[in-house]
Amino acid sequence: MIQIKKILTGGLIAYLIIAVWQVISHPEISLQALALGVVLIILTGIAWISDEEILKKTEMVILWICVGLFGLYAMLVVGGIV
């Protein structure tokens, strides 16, 4: 499990460097880069939860959020909004 945490942290650092580079190149996306950074930090931090029960519940919440967002996207596509 430690190896997965290290890989996730490495990916977080890489994506944050890319986000900073993009903000330097295109300052108008600074709000999106900030939102991306916050989301990535939260998601990577979840992997570092040591209590297995809390980790499992958190992962299930994230899974159902993803399922709900996919359903919302499907409804928007069917409705012609997207």
Phi and psi restraints in degrees (range 20) as a CNS / XPLOR table:
assign (resid 1 and name C) (resid 2 and name N)
       (resid 2 and name CA) (resid 2 and name C) 1.0 -62.5 20.0 2
assign (resid 2 and name N) (resid 2 and name CA)
       (resid 2 and name C) (resid 3 and name N) 1.0 -37.4 20.0 2
assign (resid 2 and name C) (resid 3 and name N)
       (resid 3 and name CA) (resid 3 and name C) 1.0 -62.7 20.0 2
assign (resid 3 and name N) (resid 3 and name CA)
       (resid 3 and name C) (resid 4 and name N) 1.0 -40.9 20.0 2
assign (resid 3 and name C) (resid 4 and name N)
       (resid 4 and name CA) (resid 4 and name C) 1.0 -62.8 20.0 2
assign (resid 4 and name N) (resid 4 and name CA)
       (resid 4 and name C) (resid 5 and name N) 1.0 -41.7 20.0 2
assign (resid 4 and name C) (resid 5 and name N)
       (resid 5 and name CA) (resid 5 and name C) 1.0 -62.5 20.0 2
assign (resid 5 and name N) (resid 5 and name CA)
       (resid 5 and name C) (resid 6 and name N) 1.0 -40.8 20.0 2
assign (resid 5 and name C) (resid 6 and name N)
       (resid 6 and name CA) (resid 6 and name C) 1.0 -66.0 20.0 2
assign (resid 6 and name N) (resid 6 and name CA)
       (resid 6 and name C) (resid 7 and name N) 1.0 -41.1 20.0 2
assign (resid 6 and name C) (resid 7 and name N)
       (resid 7 and name CA) (resid 7 and name C) 1.0 -65.5 20.0 2
assign (resid 7 and name N) (resid 7 and name CA)
       (resid 7 and name C) (resid 8 and name N) 1.0 -43.1 20.0 2
assign (resid 7 and name C) (resid 8 and name N)
       (resid 8 and name CA) (resid 8 and name C) 1.0 -61.3 20.0 2
assign (resid 8 and name N) (resid 8 and name CA)
       (resid 8 and name C) (resid 9 and name N) 1.0 -41.4 20.0 2
assign (resid 8 and name C) (resid 9 and name N)
       (resid 9 and name CA) (resid 9 and name C) 1.0 -66.2 20.0 2
assign (resid 9 and name N) (resid 9 and name CA)
       (resid 9 and name C) (resid 10 and name N) 1.0 -39.5 20.0 2
assign (resid 9 and name C) (resid 10 and name N)
       (resid 10 and name CA) (resid 10 and name C) 1.0 -62.5 20.0 2
assign (resid 10 and name N) (resid 10 and name CA)
       (resid 10 and name C) (resid 11 and name N) 1.0 -42.2 20.0 2
assign (resid 10 and name C) (resid 11 and name N)
       (resid 11 and name CA) (resid 11 and name C) 1.0 -63.6 20.0 2
assign (resid 11 and name N) (resid 11 and name CA)
       (resid 11 and name C) (resid 12 and name N) 1.0 -39.2 20.0 2
assign (resid 11 and name C) (resid 12 and name N)
       (resid 12 and name CA) (resid 12 and name C) 1.0 -59.8 20.0 2
assign (resid 12 and name N) (resid 12 and name CA)
       (resid 12 and name C) (resid 13 and name N) 1.0 -46.9 20.0 2
assign (resid 12 and name C) (resid 13 and name N)
       (resid 13 and name CA) (resid 13 and name C) 1.0 -62.5 20.0 2
assign (resid 13 and name N) (resid 13 and name CA)
       (resid 13 and name C) (resid 14 and name N) 1.0 -43.0 20.0 2
assign (resid 13 and name C) (resid 14 and name N)
       (resid 14 and name CA) (resid 14 and name C) 1.0 -61.8 20.0 2
assign (resid 14 and name N) (resid 14 and name CA)
       (resid 14 and name C) (resid 15 and name N) 1.0 -46.3 20.0 2
assign (resid 14 and name C) (resid 15 and name N)
       (resid 15 and name CA) (resid 15 and name C) 1.0 -67.4 20.0 2
assign (resid 15 and name N) (resid 15 and name CA)
       (resid 15 and name C) (resid 16 and name N) 1.0 -35.1 20.0 2
assign (resid 15 and name C) (resid 16 and name N)
       (resid 16 and name CA) (resid 16 and name C) 1.0 -67.0 20.0 2
assign (resid 16 and name N) (resid 16 and name CA)
       (resid 16 and name C) (resid 17 and name N) 1.0 -38.1 20.0 2
assign (resid 16 and name C) (resid 17 and name N)
       (resid 17 and name CA) (resid 17 and name C) 1.0 -63.8 20.0 2
assign (resid 17 and name N) (resid 17 and name CA)
       (resid 17 and name C) (resid 18 and name N) 1.0 -43.1 20.0 2
assign (resid 17 and name C) (resid 18 and name N)
       (resid 18 and name CA) (resid 18 and name C) 1.0 -62.4 20.0 2
assign (resid 18 and name N) (resid 18 and name CA)
       (resid 18 and name C) (resid 19 and name N) 1.0 -41.7 20.0 2
assign (resid 18 and name C) (resid 19 and name N)
       (resid 19 and name CA) (resid 19 and name C) 1.0 -63.9 20.0 2
assign (resid 19 and name N) (resid 19 and name CA)
       (resid 19 and name C) (resid 20 and name N) 1.0 -42.2 20.0 2
assign (resid 19 and name C) (resid 20 and name N)
       (resid 20 and name CA) (resid 20 and name C) 1.0 -64.6 20.0 2
assign (resid 20 and name N) (resid 20 and name CA)
       (resid 20 and name C) (resid 21 and name N) 1.0 -42.7 20.0 2
assign (resid 20 and name C) (resid 21 and name N)
       (resid 21 and name CA) (resid 21 and name C) 1.0 -60.3 20.0 2
assign (resid 21 and name N) (resid 21 and name CA)
       (resid 21 and name C) (resid 22 and name N) 1.0 -42.0 20.0 2
assign (resid 21 and name C) (resid 22 and name N)
       (resid 22 and name CA) (resid 22 and name C) 1.0 -66.5 20.0 2
assign (resid 22 and name N) (resid 22 and name CA)
       (resid 22 and name C) (resid 23 and name N) 1.0 -36.4 20.0 2
assign (resid 22 and name C) (resid 23 and name N)
       (resid 23 and name CA) (resid 23 and name C) 1.0 -66.9 20.0 2
assign (resid 23 and name N) (resid 23 and name CA)
       (resid 23 and name C) (resid 24 and name N) 1.0 -38.3 20.0 2
assign (resid 23 and name C) (resid 24 and name N)
       (resid 24 and name CA) (resid 24 and name C) 1.0 -64.2 20.0 2
assign (resid 24 and name N) (resid 24 and name CA)
       (resid 24 and name C) (resid 25 and name N) 1.0 -40.6 20.0 2
assign (resid 24 and name C) (resid 25 and name N)
       (resid 25 and name CA) (resid 25 and name C) 1.0 -74.5 20.0 2
assign (resid 25 and name N) (resid 25 and name CA)
       (resid 25 and name C) (resid 26 and name N) 1.0 -36.3 20.0 2
assign (resid 25 and name C) (resid 26 and name N)
       (resid 26 and name CA) (resid 26 and name C) 1.0 -136.4 20.0 2
assign (resid 26 and name N) (resid 26 and name CA)
       (resid 26 and name C) (resid 27 and name N) 1.0 85.7 20.0 2
assign (resid 26 and name C) (resid 27 and name N)
       (resid 27 and name CA) (resid 27 and name C) 1.0 -59.8 20.0 2
assign (resid 27 and name N) (resid 27 and name CA)
       (resid 27 and name C) (resid 28 and name N) 1.0 -20.7 20.0 2
assign (resid 27 and name C) (resid 28 and name N)
       (resid 28 and name CA) (resid 28 and name C) 1.0 -69.2 20.0 2
assign (resid 28 and name N) (resid 28 and name CA)
       (resid 28 and name C) (resid 29 and name N) 1.0 -13.1 20.0 2
assign (resid 28 and name C) (resid 29 and name N)
       (resid 29 and name CA) (resid 29 and name C) 1.0 -100.0 20.0 2
assign (resid 29 and name N) (resid 29 and name CA)
       (resid 29 and name C) (resid 30 and name N) 1.0 17.2 20.0 2
assign (resid 29 and name C) (resid 30 and name N)
       (resid 30 and name CA) (resid 30 and name C) 1.0 -62.2 20.0 2
assign (resid 30 and name N) (resid 30 and name CA)
       (resid 30 and name C) (resid 31 and name N) 1.0 -35.8 20.0 2
assign (resid 30 and name C) (resid 31 and name N)
       (resid 31 and name CA) (resid 31 and name C) 1.0 -66.1 20.0 2
assign (resid 31 and name N) (resid 31 and name CA)
       (resid 31 and name C) (resid 32 and name N) 1.0 -43.0 20.0 2
assign (resid 31 and name C) (resid 32 and name N)
       (resid 32 and name CA) (resid 32 and name C) 1.0 -65.0 20.0 2
assign (resid 32 and name N) (resid 32 and name CA)
       (resid 32 and name C) (resid 33 and name N) 1.0 -39.5 20.0 2
assign (resid 32 and name C) (resid 33 and name N)
       (resid 33 and name CA) (resid 33 and name C) 1.0 -65.5 20.0 2
assign (resid 33 and name N) (resid 33 and name CA)
       (resid 33 and name C) (resid 34 and name N) 1.0 -38.1 20.0 2
assign (resid 33 and name C) (resid 34 and name N)
       (resid 34 and name CA) (resid 34 and name C) 1.0 -64.6 20.0 2
assign (resid 34 and name N) (resid 34 and name CA)
       (resid 34 and name C) (resid 35 and name N) 1.0 -44.3 20.0 2
assign (resid 34 and name C) (resid 35 and name N)
       (resid 35 and name CA) (resid 35 and name C) 1.0 -62.6 20.0 2
assign (resid 35 and name N) (resid 35 and name CA)
       (resid 35 and name C) (resid 36 and name N) 1.0 -42.9 20.0 2
assign (resid 35 and name C) (resid 36 and name N)
       (resid 36 and name CA) (resid 36 and name C) 1.0 -60.5 20.0 2
assign (resid 36 and name N) (resid 36 and name CA)
       (resid 36 and name C) (resid 37 and name N) 1.0 -44.6 20.0 2
assign (resid 36 and name C) (resid 37 and name N)
       (resid 37 and name CA) (resid 37 and name C) 1.0 -60.6 20.0 2
assign (resid 37 and name N) (resid 37 and name CA)
       (resid 37 and name C) (resid 38 and name N) 1.0 -44.2 20.0 2
assign (resid 37 and name C) (resid 38 and name N)
       (resid 38 and name CA) (resid 38 and name C) 1.0 -63.7 20.0 2
assign (resid 38 and name N) (resid 38 and name CA)
       (resid 38 and name C) (resid 39 and name N) 1.0 -45.8 20.0 2
assign (resid 38 and name C) (resid 39 and name N)
       (resid 39 and name CA) (resid 39 and name C) 1.0 -62.5 20.0 2
assign (resid 39 and name N) (resid 39 and name CA)
       (resid 39 and name C) (resid 40 and name N) 1.0 -44.8 20.0 2
assign (resid 39 and name C) (resid 40 and name N)
       (resid 40 and name CA) (resid 40 and name C) 1.0 -65.6 20.0 2
assign (resid 40 and name N) (resid 40 and name CA)
       (resid 40 and name C) (resid 41 and name N) 1.0 -38.8 20.0 2
assign (resid 40 and name C) (resid 41 and name N)
       (resid 41 and name CA) (resid 41 and name C) 1.0 -64.3 20.0 2
assign (resid 41 and name N) (resid 41 and name CA)
       (resid 41 and name C) (resid 42 and name N) 1.0 -42.5 20.0 2
assign (resid 41 and name C) (resid 42 and name N)
       (resid 42 and name CA) (resid 42 and name C) 1.0 -63.8 20.0 2
assign (resid 42 and name N) (resid 42 and name CA)
       (resid 42 and name C) (resid 43 and name N) 1.0 -46.6 20.0 2
assign (resid 42 and name C) (resid 43 and name N)
       (resid 43 and name CA) (resid 43 and name C) 1.0 -66.8 20.0 2
assign (resid 43 and name N) (resid 43 and name CA)
       (resid 43 and name C) (resid 44 and name N) 1.0 -37.6 20.0 2
assign (resid 43 and name C) (resid 44 and name N)
       (resid 44 and name CA) (resid 44 and name C) 1.0 -69.8 20.0 2
assign (resid 44 and name N) (resid 44 and name CA)
       (resid 44 and name C) (resid 45 and name N) 1.0 -37.7 20.0 2
assign (resid 44 and name C) (resid 45 and name N)
       (resid 45 and name CA) (resid 45 and name C) 1.0 -62.2 20.0 2
assign (resid 45 and name N) (resid 45 and name CA)
       (resid 45 and name C) (resid 46 and name N) 1.0 -31.0 20.0 2
assign (resid 45 and name C) (resid 46 and name N)
       (resid 46 and name CA) (resid 46 and name C) 1.0 -62.0 20.0 2
assign (resid 46 and name N) (resid 46 and name CA)
       (resid 46 and name C) (resid 47 and name N) 1.0 -36.0 20.0 2
assign (resid 46 and name C) (resid 47 and name N)
       (resid 47 and name CA) (resid 47 and name C) 1.0 -65.6 20.0 2
assign (resid 47 and name N) (resid 47 and name CA)
       (resid 47 and name C) (resid 48 and name N) 1.0 -22.3 20.0 2
assign (resid 47 and name C) (resid 48 and name N)
       (resid 48 and name CA) (resid 48 and name C) 1.0 -90.2 20.0 2
assign (resid 48 and name N) (resid 48 and name CA)
       (resid 48 and name C) (resid 49 and name N) 1.0 5.6 20.0 2
assign (resid 48 and name C) (resid 49 and name N)
       (resid 49 and name CA) (resid 49 and name C) 1.0 -68.1 20.0 2
assign (resid 49 and name N) (resid 49 and name CA)
       (resid 49 and name C) (resid 50 and name N) 1.0 127.4 20.0 2
assign (resid 49 and name C) (resid 50 and name N)
       (resid 50 and name CA) (resid 50 and name C) 1.0 -88.5 20.0 2
assign (resid 50 and name N) (resid 50 and name CA)
       (resid 50 and name C) (resid 51 and name N) 1.0 -24.3 20.0 2
assign (resid 50 and name C) (resid 51 and name N)
       (resid 51 and name CA) (resid 51 and name C) 1.0 -79.6 20.0 2
assign (resid 51 and name N) (resid 51 and name CA)
       (resid 51 and name C) (resid 52 and name N) 1.0 114.7 20.0 2
assign (resid 51 and name C) (resid 52 and name N)
       (resid 52 and name CA) (resid 52 and name C) 1.0 -62.4 20.0 2
assign (resid 52 and name N) (resid 52 and name CA)
       (resid 52 and name C) (resid 53 and name N) 1.0 -36.4 20.0 2
assign (resid 52 and name C) (resid 53 and name N)
       (resid 53 and name CA) (resid 53 and name C) 1.0 -66.7 20.0 2
assign (resid 53 and name N) (resid 53 and name CA)
       (resid 53 and name C) (resid 54 and name N) 1.0 -45.1 20.0 2
assign (resid 53 and name C) (resid 54 and name N)
       (resid 54 and name CA) (resid 54 and name C) 1.0 -65.3 20.0 2
assign (resid 54 and name N) (resid 54 and name CA)
       (resid 54 and name C) (resid 55 and name N) 1.0 -40.7 20.0 2
assign (resid 54 and name C) (resid 55 and name N)
       (resid 55 and name CA) (resid 55 and name C) 1.0 -60.1 20.0 2
assign (resid 55 and name N) (resid 55 and name CA)
       (resid 55 and name C) (resid 56 and name N) 1.0 -44.4 20.0 2
assign (resid 55 and name C) (resid 56 and name N)
       (resid 56 and name CA) (resid 56 and name C) 1.0 -63.0 20.0 2
assign (resid 56 and name N) (resid 56 and name CA)
       (resid 56 and name C) (resid 57 and name N) 1.0 -45.0 20.0 2
assign (resid 56 and name C) (resid 57 and name N)
       (resid 57 and name CA) (resid 57 and name C) 1.0 -63.6 20.0 2
assign (resid 57 and name N) (resid 57 and name CA)
       (resid 57 and name C) (resid 58 and name N) 1.0 -41.6 20.0 2
assign (resid 57 and name C) (resid 58 and name N)
       (resid 58 and name CA) (resid 58 and name C) 1.0 -63.6 20.0 2
assign (resid 58 and name N) (resid 58 and name CA)
       (resid 58 and name C) (resid 59 and name N) 1.0 -43.5 20.0 2
assign (resid 58 and name C) (resid 59 and name N)
       (resid 59 and name CA) (resid 59 and name C) 1.0 -62.0 20.0 2
assign (resid 59 and name N) (resid 59 and name CA)
       (resid 59 and name C) (resid 60 and name N) 1.0 -38.6 20.0 2
assign (resid 59 and name C) (resid 60 and name N)
       (resid 60 and name CA) (resid 60 and name C) 1.0 -67.1 20.0 2
assign (resid 60 and name N) (resid 60 and name CA)
       (resid 60 and name C) (resid 61 and name N) 1.0 -39.5 20.0 2
assign (resid 60 and name C) (resid 61 and name N)
       (resid 61 and name CA) (resid 61 and name C) 1.0 -61.6 20.0 2
assign (resid 61 and name N) (resid 61 and name CA)
       (resid 61 and name C) (resid 62 and name N) 1.0 -45.3 20.0 2
assign (resid 61 and name C) (resid 62 and name N)
       (resid 62 and name CA) (resid 62 and name C) 1.0 -63.2 20.0 2
assign (resid 62 and name N) (resid 62 and name CA)
       (resid 62 and name C) (resid 63 and name N) 1.0 -41.2 20.0 2
assign (resid 62 and name C) (resid 63 and name N)
       (resid 63 and name CA) (resid 63 and name C) 1.0 -59.4 20.0 2
assign (resid 63 and name N) (resid 63 and name CA)
       (resid 63 and name C) (resid 64 and name N) 1.0 -45.9 20.0 2
assign (resid 63 and name C) (resid 64 and name N)
       (resid 64 and name CA) (resid 64 and name C) 1.0 -71.1 20.0 2
assign (resid 64 and name N) (resid 64 and name CA)
       (resid 64 and name C) (resid 65 and name N) 1.0 -30.1 20.0 2
assign (resid 64 and name C) (resid 65 and name N)
       (resid 65 and name CA) (resid 65 and name C) 1.0 -63.4 20.0 2
assign (resid 65 and name N) (resid 65 and name CA)
       (resid 65 and name C) (resid 66 and name N) 1.0 -43.2 20.0 2
assign (resid 65 and name C) (resid 66 and name N)
       (resid 66 and name CA) (resid 66 and name C) 1.0 -63.0 20.0 2
assign (resid 66 and name N) (resid 66 and name CA)
       (resid 66 and name C) (resid 67 and name N) 1.0 -42.6 20.0 2
assign (resid 66 and name C) (resid 67 and name N)
       (resid 67 and name CA) (resid 67 and name C) 1.0 -61.9 20.0 2
assign (resid 67 and name N) (resid 67 and name CA)
       (resid 67 and name C) (resid 68 and name N) 1.0 -43.9 20.0 2
assign (resid 67 and name C) (resid 68 and name N)
       (resid 68 and name CA) (resid 68 and name C) 1.0 -63.9 20.0 2
assign (resid 68 and name N) (resid 68 and name CA)
       (resid 68 and name C) (resid 69 and name N) 1.0 -41.3 20.0 2
assign (resid 68 and name C) (resid 69 and name N)
       (resid 69 and name CA) (resid 69 and name C) 1.0 -66.4 20.0 2
assign (resid 69 and name N) (resid 69 and name CA)
       (resid 69 and name C) (resid 70 and name N) 1.0 -37.5 20.0 2
assign (resid 69 and name C) (resid 70 and name N)
       (resid 70 and name CA) (resid 70 and name C) 1.0 -62.8 20.0 2
assign (resid 70 and name N) (resid 70 and name CA)
       (resid 70 and name C) (resid 71 and name N) 1.0 -43.0 20.0 2
assign (resid 70 and name C) (resid 71 and name N)
       (resid 71 and name CA) (resid 71 and name C) 1.0 -62.6 20.0 2
assign (resid 71 and name N) (resid 71 and name CA)
       (resid 71 and name C) (resid 72 and name N) 1.0 -41.9 20.0 2
assign (resid 71 and name C) (resid 72 and name N)
       (resid 72 and name CA) (resid 72 and name C) 1.0 -61.3 20.0 2
assign (resid 72 and name N) (resid 72 and name CA)
       (resid 72 and name C) (resid 73 and name N) 1.0 -43.8 20.0 2
assign (resid 72 and name C) (resid 73 and name N)
       (resid 73 and name CA) (resid 73 and name C) 1.0 -61.0 20.0 2
assign (resid 73 and name N) (resid 73 and name CA)
       (resid 73 and name C) (resid 74 and name N) 1.0 -43.1 20.0 2
assign (resid 73 and name C) (resid 74 and name N)
       (resid 74 and name CA) (resid 74 and name C) 1.0 -61.5 20.0 2
assign (resid 74 and name N) (resid 74 and name CA)
       (resid 74 and name C) (resid 75 and name N) 1.0 -41.8 20.0 2
assign (resid 74 and name C) (resid 75 and name N)
       (resid 75 and name CA) (resid 75 and name C) 1.0 -65.9 20.0 2
assign (resid 75 and name N) (resid 75 and name CA)
       (resid 75 and name C) (resid 76 and name N) 1.0 -37.7 20.0 2
assign (resid 75 and name C) (resid 76 and name N)
       (resid 76 and name CA) (resid 76 and name C) 1.0 -66.9 20.0 2
assign (resid 76 and name N) (resid 76 and name CA)
       (resid 76 and name C) (resid 77 and name N) 1.0 -36.8 20.0 2
assign (resid 76 and name C) (resid 77 and name N)
       (resid 77 and name CA) (resid 77 and name C) 1.0 -66.7 20.0 2
assign (resid 77 and name N) (resid 77 and name CA)
       (resid 77 and name C) (resid 78 and name N) 1.0 -45.9 20.0 2
assign (resid 77 and name C) (resid 78 and name N)
       (resid 78 and name CA) (resid 78 and name C) 1.0 -63.9 20.0 2
assign (resid 78 and name N) (resid 78 and name CA)
       (resid 78 and name C) (resid 79 and name N) 1.0 -37.0 20.0 2
assign (resid 78 and name C) (resid 79 and name N)
       (resid 79 and name CA) (resid 79 and name C) 1.0 -76.4 20.0 2
assign (resid 79 and name N) (resid 79 and name CA)
       (resid 79 and name C) (resid 80 and name N) 1.0 -6.4 20.0 2
assign (resid 79 and name C) (resid 80 and name N)
       (resid 80 and name CA) (resid 80 and name C) 1.0 81.4 20.0 2
assign (resid 80 and name N) (resid 80 and name CA)
       (resid 80 and name C) (resid 81 and name N) 1.0 10.9 20.0 2
assign (resid 80 and name C) (resid 81 and name N)
       (resid 81 and name CA) (resid 81 and name C) 1.0 -79.2 20.0 2
assign (resid 81 and name N) (resid 81 and name CA)
       (resid 81 and name C) (resid 82 and name N) 1.0 -35.8 20.0 2
